[in-house]
Amino acid sequence: MPHFEPPIQWADHEDVAMALYEKFGNEFSEARIYRIRFTDLIDWVLTLPNFAGTREQATEGHLEQIQAKWVYEWRDSQ
């Protein structure tokens, strides 16, 4: 039986960050993650597999949390 993964939403900051880290790996260092433009970050999140949120639902708070969690993911892997 296939494992069912519920869709990811903007509020699932950790899941989104993990997916971004899986997608980009060490391409982005901590400093680069914090310099990503929110418009780019939104575009990338919207293309993640299993992401179900919309552009209109993205808030600055969600984006800041996603960046912070992404940095934690990156640090954990170093």
Secondary structure, 3 states (H helix, E strand, C coil): CCCCCCCECCCCHHHHHHHHHHHHHHHCCHHHHHHCCHHHHHHHHHCCCCECCCHHHCCHHHHHHHHHHHHHHHHHHC
